[in-house]
Amino acid sequence: MKIGLVGLPGAGKSTVFGALTGMAVETGYGAGAGKQNLGTVKVPDARVDALAALYQPKKTTYAEVAFTDLGGGGHTGIDRAQLNAMREVDALCQVVRGFPDAAGDPPDPVNEIVELETETILADLEIVERRVERLRKDRSNPRELEVLEQILARLEGEQPVRGMELDEGQNKLLSGYRFLSAKPLLLVLNVSEDQAAAPAPGSVVEAAEARGLGLVVLSAQIEMDIAQMSPDEQPEFLATLGLEEPAKNRFIQAAYQLIDLISMLTAGPDECRAWPVPRGAKAPRAAGKIHSDIERGFIRAEVVPWQDLIELGSEAKCREAGKLRVEGKEYVVQDGDVVHFRFNV
């Protein structure tokens, strides 16, 4: 799944992308216009670290998130090219400017949030109006017309599709439209170095909460500096800034949650690994993330919460203590489950 980084010119979107991925990308107004940079980032996970310390495996593998830097062609706002690129990703992270610009003008992050929201609503409205007009004429799909008229009313009321209560059938009916204002959205406030440890301004917090959006504060320049340091140097540098860990860790974890994934864990002497699994997935579907043969031949899942495995030290001791459970096809895998699948070849 892909998460697209978007933002108005000067917000530091490409700098944030570079800080996250370690990739060298063009930055500044108009940089990378019309281009898309793609990078994959490992999701920090203390549970994987703990399991690796227990098993000392040959290999340790973290979950990953794919980020796309959605470059537009405009210098003053969100242009058509960027809007079209946004339709191709599963979720969005909007980078908003929290520092003075080159001319010394103060930031206005709330206005940037509103501007992107408005642009996505208008882009969706254009599509819905055309489709509703056609359906009203030919009456070919009354069920589709009914739900689109509900969406039309919401968009005309300047409200995004995101947040509408739609059932599974309605969501399936609308999936082909790829509405921009329906995509999950995380706000990233990019601040100056001296504000790296400060809380977000109240107005930004209110704007995020009013829209039901997540919010992460970071300084892209500092994150780039941290990324270039050795692991031994980082703690001291972070302490001087009043930070406990790189803010990019919180951002990556928040982005991972944004696409509604959880981590199923596997552990052993060969490998300790986090597997991205859709929230609510049942055991056979989760098994399919490891290999399709396991899903097809699924018999049962042996499950233990990662905390119990760490505390007791082995699956055998977890079994003796009654902490290891045997689950069938209807079991819904939980975040942090350490799972061993039994299956027919």
C-alpha positions as CSV (number, residue, x, y, z in Angstrom):
1,M,0.0,0.0,0.0
2,K,1.2,3.5,-0.8
3,I,1.0,6.7,1.2
4,G,1.3,9.9,-0.8
5,L,3.0,13.0,0.7
6,V,1.3,16.2,-0.5
7,G,1.6,19.8,0.4
8,L,1.5,23.4,-0.8
9,P,4.7,24.8,-2.2
10,G,7.2,25.7,0.5
11,A,5.7,23.4,3.1
12,G,8.8,21.2,3.0
13,K,7.1,18.1,1.6
14,S,10.2,16.8,-0.4
15,T,12.5,17.6,2.6
16,V,10.2,15.5,4.8
17,F,10.3,12.7,2.2
18,G,14.1,12.8,2.1
19,A,14.4,12.8,5.9
20,L,12.1,9.7,6.1
21,T,13.7,7.7,3.3
22,G,17.3,8.9,3.3
23,M,17.0,9.5,-0.4
24,A,18.5,12.6,-2.0
25,V,15.7,14.6,-3.7
26,E,15.3,18.0,-5.1
27,T,13.8,20.5,-2.7
28,G,12.5,24.1,-2.9
29,Y,9.8,25.8,-4.9
30,G,8.9,23.9,-8.1
31,A,11.5,21.2,-7.4
32,G,10.6,17.8,-8.9
33,A,7.6,19.3,-10.7
34,G,5.6,16.5,-12.3
35,K,7.9,13.9,-10.8
36,Q,7.1,11.2,-8.2
37,N,9.8,9.9,-5.8
38,L,9.1,6.5,-4.2
39,G,10.8,5.2,-1.1
40,T,10.2,2.4,1.4
41,V,10.6,2.9,5.1
42,K,10.9,0.3,7.9
43,V,8.3,0.7,10.7
44,P,10.1,0.9,14.1
45,D,8.7,-1.8,16.4
46,A,9.9,-2.5,20.0
47,R,8.1,-5.8,19.9
48,V,10.2,-7.1,17.1
49,D,13.3,-5.8,18.9
50,A,12.2,-7.7,22.1
51,L,11.6,-10.9,20.2
52,A,15.0,-10.6,18.4
53,A,16.7,-10.1,21.7
54,L,15.0,-13.3,23.0
55,Y,15.7,-15.5,20.0
56,Q,18.9,-14.0,18.5
57,P,17.6,-14.9,15.0
58,K,19.6,-15.0,11.8
59,K,17.4,-12.3,10.4
60,T,15.2,-9.5,11.8
61,T,12.5,-8.1,9.5
62,Y,10.3,-5.1,10.2
63,A,7.0,-4.1,8.5
64,E,7.5,-1.5,5.8
65,V,5.5,1.5,4.4
66,A,5.9,2.8,0.9
67,F,5.9,6.6,0.6
68,T,5.4,8.6,-2.6
69,D,6.4,12.2,-2.9
70,L,3.6,13.5,-5.1
71,G,5.2,16.4,-6.9
72,G,2.9,18.8,-8.7
73,G,3.6,21.3,-11.5
74,G,2.3,24.4,-9.8
75,H,4.1,27.1,-7.7
76,T,1.1,28.6,-5.9
77,G,-1.1,25.7,-4.9
78,I,-2.4,22.2,-5.6
79,D,-2.5,21.7,-9.3
80,R,-4.4,19.2,-11.5
81,A,-1.3,17.0,-11.9
82,Q,-0.9,16.6,-8.2
83,L,-4.6,15.9,-7.7
84,N,-4.5,13.2,-10.3
85,A,-1.4,11.6,-8.7
86,M,-3.3,11.6,-5.3
87,R,-5.9,9.3,-6.8
88,E,-3.3,6.6,-7.3
89,V,-2.3,6.2,-3.6
90,D,-4.2,4.5,-0.7
91,A,-3.8,7.3,1.9
92,L,-2.4,10.8,2.2
93,C,0.0,12.7,4.5
94,Q,-0.3,16.4,4.1
95,V,2.8,18.4,5.1
96,V,1.9,21.9,6.3
97,R,4.4,24.7,6.9
98,G,5.0,25.6,10.6
99,F,8.0,27.9,10.0
100,P,8.4,31.4,8.5
101,D,9.0,31.4,4.7
102,A,12.0,32.8,2.9
103,A,10.4,36.3,3.0
104,G,9.9,36.1,6.7
105,D,6.1,35.7,6.5
106,P,4.6,33.7,9.3
107,P,3.1,30.3,8.7
108,D,-0.6,29.7,8.3
109,P,-1.0,25.9,8.7
110,V,-4.7,26.0,9.2
111,N,-5.3,27.8,5.9
112,E,-3.1,25.1,4.2
113,I,-5.3,22.4,5.7
114,V,-8.4,24.1,4.5
115,E,-7.0,24.7,1.1
116,L,-6.2,21.1,0.4
117,E,-9.5,20.0,1.8
118,T,-11.3,22.5,-0.5
119,E,-9.4,21.4,-3.6
120,T,-10.1,17.7,-2.9
121,I,-13.8,18.4,-2.3
122,L,-14.1,20.4,-5.6
123,A,-12.3,17.7,-7.5
124,D,-14.7,15.1,-6.2
125,L,-17.7,17.3,-6.8
126,E,-16.8,17.6,-10.5
127,I,-16.8,13.9,-10.9
128,V,-20.0,13.3,-8.9
129,E,-22.0,16.0,-10.6
130,R,-21.2,14.5,-14.1
131,R,-22.1,11.0,-13.0
132,V,-25.3,12.0,-11.2
133,E,-26.5,14.0,-14.2
134,R,-26.0,10.9,-16.4
135,L,-27.7,8.5,-14.0
136,R,-30.7,10.8,-13.6
137,K,-31.2,10.8,-17.3
138,D,-30.8,7.1,-18.0
139,R,-31.9,5.6,-14.6
140,S,-29.6,2.7,-15.3
141,N,-28.5,2.2,-11.7
142,P,-30.9,3.6,-9.1
143,R,-28.8,2.2,-6.2
144,E,-25.6,4.0,-7.4
145,L,-27.6,7.2,-8.0
146,E,-29.0,7.1,-4.4
147,V,-25.6,6.9,-2.7
148,L,-24.1,9.4,-5.1
149,E,-26.8,11.9,-4.4
150,Q,-26.0,11.5,-0.7
151,I,-22.3,12.2,-1.5
152,L,-23.3,15.1,-3.7
153,A,-25.2,16.8,-0.9
154,R,-22.2,16.3,1.4
155,L,-19.7,17.8,-1.0
156,E,-22.1,20.7,-1.8
157,G,-22.1,21.3,1.9
158,E,-18.3,21.6,1.8
159,Q,-17.7,18.4,3.7
160,P,-15.3,15.7,2.6
161,V,-16.5,12.2,1.8
162,R,-14.2,11.0,4.6
163,G,-16.3,10.5,7.7
164,M,-19.5,9.4,6.0
165,E,-21.1,6.3,7.4
166,L,-21.2,4.0,4.4
167,D,-21.9,0.2,4.6
168,E,-19.7,-2.4,2.9
169,G,-21.9,-2.6,-0.1
170,Q,-21.9,1.2,-0.6
171,N,-18.1,1.3,-0.2
172,K,-17.7,-1.4,-2.8
173,L,-20.0,0.5,-5.2
174,L,-17.9,3.6,-4.9
175,S,-14.5,2.1,-4.9
176,G,-13.9,2.8,-8.6
177,Y,-14.3,6.6,-8.1
178,R,-11.2,6.9,-5.8
179,F,-12.6,10.0,-4.2
180,L,-9.8,12.2,-2.9
181,S,-11.7,13.6,0.1
182,A,-12.4,10.0,1.2
183,K,-8.8,8.9,1.5
184,P,-7.4,8.5,5.0
185,L,-5.3,11.7,5.9
186,L,-2.6,12.4,8.3
187,L,-1.4,15.9,9.0
188,V,2.4,16.6,9.4
189,L,3.3,20.0,10.8
190,N,6.9,20.8,9.6
191,V,8.4,23.2,12.1
192,S,11.6,25.1,12.5
193,E,14.5,23.5,14.6
194,D,13.8,25.6,17.7
195,Q,10.2,24.3,17.8
196,A,11.0,20.6,17.3
197,A,10.1,19.7,20.9
198,A,7.2,22.2,21.2
199,P,3.5,21.1,21.0
200,A,1.5,22.0,18.0
201,P,-0.3,25.3,18.1
202,G,-3.9,25.0,19.5
203,S,-5.4,26.2,16.3
204,V,-3.8,23.3,14.4
205,V,-4.8,20.8,17.0
206,E,-8.4,22.1,16.8
207,A,-8.4,21.9,13.0
208,A,-7.1,18.3,13.1
209,E,-9.6,17.2,15.8
210,A,-12.5,18.8,14.1
211,R,-11.8,16.7,11.0
212,G,-10.9,13.5,12.9
213,L,-7.3,13.6,11.5
214,G,-4.1,12.5,13.1
215,L,-1.3,15.0,13.7
216,V,2.4,14.7,13.9
217,V,4.9,17.5,14.6
218,L,8.4,17.3,13.3
219,S,11.3,19.3,12.0
220,A,12.4,17.9,8.6
221,Q,15.8,19.5,8.8
222,I,16.5,18.0,12.2
223,E,15.3,14.6,11.1
224,M,17.8,14.8,8.2
225,D,20.6,15.7,10.6
226,I,19.6,12.8,12.9
227,A,19.5,10.3,10.1
228,Q,23.1,11.1,9.2
229,M,24.4,10.5,12.7
230,S,25.6,7.2,14.1
231,P,23.2,5.4,16.5
232,D,25.6,6.3,19.4
233,E,25.5,10.0,18.7
234,Q,21.7,10.3,18.3
235,P,20.6,10.1,22.0
236,E,22.8,13.0,23.1
237,F,21.7,15.1,20.2
238,L,18.0,14.3,20.9
239,A,18.4,15.2,24.6
240,T,19.7,18.6,23.7
241,L,16.5,19.2,21.8
242,G,14.2,17.9,24.5
243,L,13.3,14.8,22.4
244,E,13.2,11.2,23.5
245,E,13.3,9.7,20.0
246,P,13.4,10.9,16.4
247,A,10.0,12.3,15.5
248,K,10.1,10.4,12.2
249,N,9.5,7.2,14.2
250,R,6.2,8.6,15.5
251,F,5.3,9.7,12.0
252,I,6.0,6.3,10.4
253,Q,4.0,4.5,13.0
254,A,1.1,6.9,12.6
255,A,1.2,6.5,8.9
256,Y,1.2,2.7,9.2
257,Q,-1.9,3.0,11.4
258,L,-3.4,5.4,8.9
259,I,-3.8,2.6,6.4
260,D,-5.5,0.5,9.1
261,L,-2.9,-2.2,9.3
262,I,-1.8,-4.2,12.3
263,S,1.4,-6.2,12.8
264,M,1.2,-10.0,13.2
265,L,4.5,-11.4,14.5
266,T,6.4,-14.6,13.9
267,A,9.4,-15.5,15.9
268,G,12.1,-18.2,15.9
269,P,15.9,-18.8,15.6
270,D,15.7,-18.2,11.8
271,E,13.8,-15.0,11.7
272,C,11.8,-12.6,13.9
273,R,9.4,-10.6,11.7
274,A,6.4,-8.2,11.7
275,W,3.8,-9.0,9.0
276,P,1.4,-6.2,7.9
277,V,-2.2,-7.5,8.2
278,P,-5.5,-5.6,7.5
279,R,-7.2,-4.9,10.8
280,G,-10.0,-7.4,11.3
281,A,-8.4,-10.1,9.2
282,K,-9.2,-13.7,10.1
283,A,-6.5,-16.3,10.7
284,P,-6.5,-17.9,7.1
285,R,-6.3,-14.5,5.4
286,A,-3.4,-13.4,7.8
287,A,-1.7,-16.7,7.0
288,G,-1.9,-15.8,3.3
289,K,0.4,-12.9,4.0
290,I,3.2,-15.3,4.7
291,H,2.4,-17.7,1.8
292,S,-0.7,-18.6,-0.2
293,D,-0.1,-22.3,0.4
294,I,-0.6,-21.7,4.2
295,E,-3.9,-19.9,3.6
296,R,-5.2,-22.7,1.3
297,G,-4.1,-25.5,3.7
298,F,-4.9,-23.7,6.9
299,I,-5.6,-26.1,9.9
300,R,-5.1,-23.9,13.0
301,A,-3.1,-21.1,14.4
302,E,-1.1,-21.3,17.6
303,V,-1.3,-17.8,19.2
304,V,0.5,-16.1,22.1
305,P,0.5,-12.4,23.0
306,W,4.1,-11.0,22.5
307,Q,4.2,-9.7,26.1
308,D,3.6,-13.2,27.5
309,L,6.2,-14.7,25.2
310,I,8.8,-12.2,26.3
311,E,7.9,-12.5,30.0
312,L,7.9,-16.4,30.1
313,G,10.8,-16.8,27.7
314,S,9.6,-19.6,25.4
315,E,6.5,-21.0,23.6
316,A,6.9,-24.1,25.7
317,K,6.5,-22.2,29.0
318,C,3.6,-20.2,27.5
319,R,1.9,-23.5,26.7
320,E,2.5,-24.7,30.3
321,A,1.1,-21.5,31.7
322,G,-2.0,-21.6,29.5
323,K,-1.0,-18.5,27.6
324,L,-0.7,-20.2,24.2
325,R,-4.0,-20.6,22.5
326,V,-5.1,-22.8,19.5
327,E,-7.4,-20.8,17.2
328,G,-9.4,-21.8,14.1
329,K,-10.5,-20.2,10.9
330,E,-12.8,-17.6,12.5
331,Y,-10.2,-16.2,14.8
332,V,-9.5,-12.5,14.2
333,V,-5.8,-11.8,14.4
334,Q,-4.8,-9.1,17.0
335,D,-2.0,-6.5,16.8
336,G,1.0,-8.0,18.5
337,D,0.0,-11.7,18.2
338,V,2.9,-14.1,17.8
339,V,1.5,-16.8,15.5
340,H,2.6,-20.2,14.3
341,F,0.4,-21.7,11.6
342,R,-0.3,-25.3,11.1
343,F,-1.3,-26.3,7.6
344,N,-1.6,-29.1,5.0
345,V,0.8,-29.0,2.1
